[in-house]
């Protein structure tokens, strides 16, 4: 039913409306999980949110695969027309961007819509292990026991996932030891940052591979992994804002906005990494399912999928570099409170 409410023509002309779509679907996902699966709200809310988003993304990827090699943009004065062709046009970087721009925008806006809703929930709910009372106090009764609906009660799975990721990054094997280099030969002379950089790549590479494989095998199942990342990032950034805002003498919500300005570059790059992997798997899945092997279109679709996967790997390294070196450099220039 939700799929019928989405106007794809409007989404094409105004991809920013996908932000509202991601926000609303996340609200629905959390409410459904809260009332039907109160013991697993965090993971189930992500499942229902991604299930609602999946039909929209699948229709856009199917449309993209169907158009591949069959259209050409023709400009006559101030009018732009789409000319259908029998044979595919030459693959180029500009052509790839024009072909995938709309889908990337829908991915990005819907991702940040869900991200903002999960972050907002942390400001609404009281902290279980802190002094923040939240904007709303809700209690439920289980048997004879009254339970406070706190941040960890609702999103326990997300907090556990973040703790595991932080631990694995911190415990990553030293890059200098792996490479057998002396400490003074580390990149930019900082071995600790190099270890952190390698640890980030290791963690994110696994997510990228799983995103690609899930999208390849299940078509559009990678939407669950992308929505899961949106929930974890939104919850963690909001929670960190609540913890650090008193030290800076700021309102937690204001501090959250300032924090976003700092982390937005690498967050957007990392999100684009997973989008490119999901599109690569989704497009390849469509080509395998609907095109004849050894046909020209099948070859073109696989080439596009391969290029998107290479782009995803490049973005992965760039996002890790920005997070390790650029963000830290910016942070060092900001006056400490």
C-alpha positions in Angstrom: 0.0 0.0 0.0 2.8 2.4 0.9 4.3 1.8 -2.5 1.2 3.1 -4.2 1.4 6.4 -2.3 4.8 7.2 -3.8 4.6 9.3 -7.0 7.8 8.3 -8.9 7.3 11.2 -11.3 7.4 13.6 -8.4 10.4 11.8 -7.0 12.2 12.3 -10.3 11.5 16.0 -10.4 12.1 16.5 -6.6 14.4 13.8 -5.2 14.7 15.8 -2.0 11.2 14.6 -1.2 12.9 11.3 -0.5 14.1 12.8 2.8 10.5 13.1 4.0 9.9 9.6 2.7 12.8 8.2 4.8 11.7 10.2 7.9 8.1 9.0 7.7 8.9 5.4 7.0 11.3 5.4 10.0 8.5 6.7 12.2 6.2 3.9 11.0 8.9 1.3 11.4 9.6 2.3 15.0 5.8 2.4 15.9 5.2 -1.0 14.4 8.2 -2.5 16.2 7.2 -0.9 19.5 3.7 -2.4 19.5 4.3 -5.7 17.8 7.9 -6.6 18.9 8.7 -4.7 22.1 11.7 -6.9 23.0 13.5 -6.2 19.7 12.5 -2.6 18.7 15.9 -1.5 17.4 16.4 -4.2 14.8 12.8 -4.7 13.9 12.2 -1.0 13.3 15.1 -1.0 10.8 13.5 -4.1 9.1 10.1 -2.4 8.6 11.7 0.9 7.5 13.8 -0.8 4.9 10.9 -2.9 3.8 8.9 0.3 3.1 11.8 1.9 1.2 12.7 -1.2 -0.8 9.9 -1.1 -3.4 10.7 2.5 -4.3 14.5 1.7 -4.7 13.7 -1.5 -6.6 11.5 0.3 -9.2 14.2 3.0 -9.7 16.9 0.3 -10.2 14.7 -1.7 -12.6 14.0 1.5 -14.6 17.8 2.3 -14.6 18.7 -1.2 -15.9 15.9 -1.1 -18.5 17.1 2.3 -19.9 20.8 1.3 -20.0 22.1 1.8 -23.5 18.7 2.7 -24.9 18.5 6.5 -24.4 20.3 9.6 -25.3 19.7 13.2 -24.1 19.1 15.6 -26.9 19.0 19.4 -26.4 17.1 21.7 -28.7 17.3 25.3 -27.5 15.9 25.3 -24.0 14.2 21.9 -24.4 15.8 18.6 -23.4 14.4 15.5 -24.9 15.2 11.8 -24.4 15.9 9.9 -27.6 15.6 6.1 -27.5 18.2 4.1 -29.4 18.5 0.5 -30.6 22.2 0.3 -29.8 24.0 1.4 -26.6 25.9 4.6 -26.4 29.6 4.7 -25.4 30.1 4.3 -21.6 31.7 7.5 -20.1 32.1 9.0 -16.6 29.7 11.8 -17.5 27.2 9.3 -18.8 27.5 7.1 -15.7 26.8 10.2 -13.5 23.8 11.3 -15.5 22.4 7.8 -15.5 22.8 7.2 -11.8 22.4 10.8 -10.4 18.7 10.5 -9.6 19.1 7.1 -7.9 22.0 8.4 -5.8 20.0 11.4 -4.7 17.0 9.3 -3.7 19.4 7.0 -1.7 21.1 9.9 0.0 17.9 11.9 0.9 16.1 8.8 2.2 19.1 7.8 4.2 19.4 11.1 5.9 15.7 11.2 6.5 15.9 8.0 8.4 19.1 9.1 10.0 17.5 12.3 11.4 14.4 10.4 12.8 16.6 7.9 14.7 18.7 10.8 16.0 15.5 12.7 17.1 14.3 9.7 19.0 17.5 9.8 21.2 16.6 13.4 22.1 13.1 12.4 22.9 13.9 9.4 25.1 15.6 9.5 28.5 19.1 8.1 28.9 19.4 4.7 30.6 23.0 5.3 31.6 23.2 9.0 31.9 21.6 12.2 33.4 19.6 13.2 30.3 15.8 13.0 31.1 14.6 13.4 27.5 11.7 15.3 26.2 9.2 12.6 27.0 8.8 10.0 29.7 7.0 6.7 28.8 6.7 3.7 31.0 5.2 0.3 30.2 4.1 -2.5 32.5 5.4 -6.1 32.1 3.8 -8.4 34.7 4.0 -6.4 37.9 7.1 -4.5 36.9 7.0 -0.9 35.5 9.7 -0.3 32.9 11.0 3.1 31.7 11.2 3.3 27.9 14.8 4.6 27.6 17.3 5.0 24.7 18.9 1.6 25.4 15.5 -0.1 25.9 14.4 1.0 22.4 17.7 0.9 20.5 19.8 -1.6 22.5 20.9 -3.4 19.4 22.3 -0.2 17.8 24.3 0.6 21.0 25.7 -2.9 21.1 26.7 -2.7 17.4 28.5 0.6 17.9 30.4 -0.8 21.0 31.5 -3.8 18.9 32.6 -1.6 16.0 34.5 0.7 18.3 36.2 -2.2 20.0 37.3 -3.9 16.8 38.6 -0.6 15.4 40.6 0.1 18.6 42.0 -3.5 18.6 43.0 -3.5 15.0 46.5 -4.9 14.3 49.0 -2.1 14.0 49.4 -1.2 10.3 53.1 -0.5 10.9 53.6 -4.0 12.2 51.7 -5.5 9.3 53.8 -3.6 6.8 57.0 -4.2 8.7 58.0 -0.6 8.7 59.7 1.5 11.3 57.6 4.0 13.3 59.2 7.0 11.7 58.2 5.8 8.2 54.4 5.9 8.9 52.2 8.0 6.7 52.5 11.7 7.7 54.7 10.5 10.6 51.7 9.4 12.7 51.5 5.6 13.2 48.6 5.7 15.6 46.4 7.4 12.9 47.6 5.0 10.3 46.5 2.1 12.5 43.1 3.8 12.9 42.9 4.3 9.1 43.6 0.7 8.4 41.1 -0.4 11.1 38.3 1.7 9.5 39.0 0.3 6.1 38.8 -3.3 7.5 35.5 -2.7 9.2 33.9 -0.8 6.3 35.2 -3.2 3.7 33.2 -6.1 5.3 30.1 -3.9 5.3 30.7 -3.0 1.6 31.2 -6.7 0.6 28.0 -7.8 2.4 26.0 -4.9 0.9 27.1 -5.9 -2.6 26.4 -9.6 -2.1 23.0 -9.1 -0.4 22.0 -6.7 -3.2 23.3 -9.2 -5.9 21.6 -12.3 -4.4 18.4 -10.7 -3.1 18.0 -7.9 -5.6 17.4 -5.0 -3.2 18.0 -6.5 0.2 20.9 -4.1 0.8 18.4 -1.4 1.8 18.3 -3.1 5.2 22.0 -2.7 5.7 21.9 0.9 4.5 19.0 1.7 6.8 20.7 -0.1 9.7 23.8 2.2 9.2 21.5 5.3 9.2 20.0 4.2 12.5 23.4 3.5 14.2 24.9 6.7 13.0 21.9 8.8 13.9 21.7 7.2 17.4 25.4 7.4 18.1 25.9 11.0 17.0 22.8 12.2 19.0 24.0 10.3 22.0 27.5 11.8 21.8 25.9 15.2 21.5 24.0 14.7 24.7 27.2 13.6 26.5 29.4 16.3 25.2 27.0 19.3 25.1 27.3 20.1 28.9 31.1 20.3 28.5 30.8 22.8 25.8 28.0 24.7 27.5 25.6 24.1 24.6 22.1 22.8 24.2 22.4 19.1 23.0 20.3 19.7 19.9 22.5 22.8 19.0 25.6 20.7 19.7 24.2 18.0 17.4 24.0 20.5 14.6 27.6 21.6 15.1 28.7 18.0 15.3 27.0 17.2 12.0 28.9 20.0 10.3 32.2 18.3 11.4 31.3 14.7 10.6 29.1 15.3 7.5 32.0 15.0 4.9 33.1 11.5 5.9 29.5 10.4 6.8 28.3 11.4 3.3 31.3 9.7 1.6 30.8 6.5 3.6 27.1 6.5 2.8 27.9 6.9 -0.9 30.3 4.0 -0.6 27.5 1.7 0.4 25.1 3.2 -2.1 27.5 2.5 -5.0 28.0 -1.1 -3.8 24.2 -1.6 -3.5 23.6 -0.1 -6.9 26.3 -2.3 -8.4 24.8 -5.5 -6.9 21.2 -4.4 -7.8 22.1 -3.6 -11.4 24.1 -6.8 -11.8 21.2 -8.8 -10.3 18.8 -7.2 -12.8 21.1 -8.0 -15.7 21.6 -11.6 -14.7 17.8 -12.1 -14.2 16.4 -10.3 -17.2 19.1 -10.2 -20.0 20.4 -13.0 -22.2 24.0 -14.0 -21.4 26.5 -12.9 -24.1 24.1 -10.2 -25.3 25.4 -6.6 -25.7 23.1 -5.2 -23.0 24.1 -7.9 -20.6 27.8 -7.0 -21.1 27.1 -3.3 -20.7 25.1 -3.8 -17.5 27.9 -5.9 -16.0 30.5 -3.3 -17.0 28.4 -0.6 -15.3 28.1 -2.8 -12.2 31.9 -3.4 -12.2 32.7 0.4 -12.5 30.3 1.2 -9.7 32.0 -1.4 -7.5 35.4 0.1 -8.3 34.0 3.6 -7.4 32.7 2.1 -4.2 36.2 0.9 -3.2 37.7 4.3 -4.0 35.1 6.1 -1.9 35.8 3.6 0.9 39.4 4.6 1.0 38.6 8.3 0.6 36.0 8.3 3.4 38.5 6.5 5.8 41.2 9.1 4.9 38.9 12.0 5.5 37.7 10.6 8.8 41.3 9.8 10.0 43.2 12.8 8.8 41.0 15.6 7.6 38.4 15.6 10.4 41.1 15.4 13.0 42.9 18.3 11.4 39.7 20.4 11.5 39.0 19.3 15.1 42.5 20.5 16.1 41.8 24.0 14.6 38.6 24.4 16.6 39.0 26.1 20.0 38.4 23.6 22.9 35.9 24.5 25.5 
